[in-house]
Amino acid sequence: MTSVDEDRPVQPTQQDEVAAAGSELIGGPVGRRALLGATWWTPVRVIALVAIGMFALGMVQKLPCYNGAWFYGASSQYTKACYSDIPHLFQGRGFADGLVPYFDKLPGDMQYLEYPVLTGVFMEVASWLTPGTGTIQEREQIYWLVNSGMLMVCAVVIAVCVTRTHRRRPWDGLLVALAPAFALTATINWDLLAIAFTAGAMLMWSRSRPLAFGVLLGLATAAKLYPVFLLFALFLLCWRAAKWREFGLAAAGTVGAWLVVNLPVMLLAPEGWKKFYTFSQERGVDFGSFWLILQQRMITPFTVDTVNTLAMVLMALSCLGIGALALTAPRRPRFAQLALLVVAAFILTNKVYSPQYVLWLIPLAVLARPRWRDFLIWQACEVLYFLGIWMNLAYSTSGKLRTGLPEEGYQLVIIVHMLGTLYLCAVVVRDILMPERDVVRRDGSDDPSGGVLDGAPDVIALGRAAHPPRHAAAAQAAPGAYVEWGTAETLRNGTAGERSL
């Protein structure tokens, strides 16, 4: 019986043709006689430094706006594609005047801060580190720099957590560090805070620490709504593996951590606390969603309530489909695969898609499908969308000049973004239905990010999964063994087979 070498890291340049071609810039693929692990430059350190470098390049890309486009001219921040919410909300949400989020009422239409509590705390801490003297432009510039420094820490945490989640595939973290959409969108908003907590939660689950996973996921949900959907993915997998105790700990940790953050504000400032949730319900169809295309092309557009209802129905149907996939697949899907599908379903059915939402999917995409070709195809679609939304805003704010991307062109880049996301989901679904195509399982691994699920037998299965072929059923029935997936080539080479538990 052949076992997987747990200590030998997978080298992408030996498995991925795109990675191998790209490595020619730094000397070519790793050789058979390379002394791995004999240098200070470990994968974690290299990837952390690359993440810092790429983040810094993203900050440089915002330089035209920092030097004036945020402050002068209606459309220059769009034509230069360097827009950020951060400097505008410093004054727009009362931080420049020392107002306390959720407690102090704001002048204007937005009466309270429309962000979840932990994100509001992040924004407030950054305002404490911003000097109270100087012109408002200088203070907004410093506020953006302070937030960028804090968000850079989050970016490094994300890259390191992804690097360490799959023990044998540390170099996959380079996909996060080098993702062009990551660098372009990192400082548009505060999403990296929630993503850092989510990446930490995934790392804790991979280490079989469900309570720590739950606590971090609860903190992530207190910063952004989307991380809570990972609990649904985990529920399906724990159901199939009958790991109810671990799921209970994870759910309890999530709810407990969320309440610790939210309950004080909920009780002391209920109107300010609920603004995020009421705003999410009341806002109309916005940029990036297919709902916007429908609204622009319909004679009688949907009302906000109708869109809310239809979006919830589509999300519910997507979850039913994902649930059916999880319970009928030949082998239980990997946690990262199902997490990607659930979050992508939320993104695709939502009534708004801000350009920084791509950040939600990047760590999950790397863990679910660490294949450079597929990742770069998807990233190319997202970079095109990033440019398209700013060119469309430039068009709508340029007055009679009408320079930029008109409505029909913007609709096209929305479709490209959606097709790119659907393509990524399609290859992940294929990997779930055909585990031998999964690059993570090709070497005989089961679910490196699955923690207690890794190698666990399937207790619940429906459809064809409940009636495996005779040879597979016999292998699964063997005490202490389960079938591992791999290509015919890897099986011949002895890198996949059955592994003792």
Summary of the structure (lengths in Angstrom):
residues: 501
radius of gyration: 23.6
end to end distance: 12.1
largest distance: 76.0
contacts: 1674
relative contact order: 0.11
helix: 66%
strand: 0%
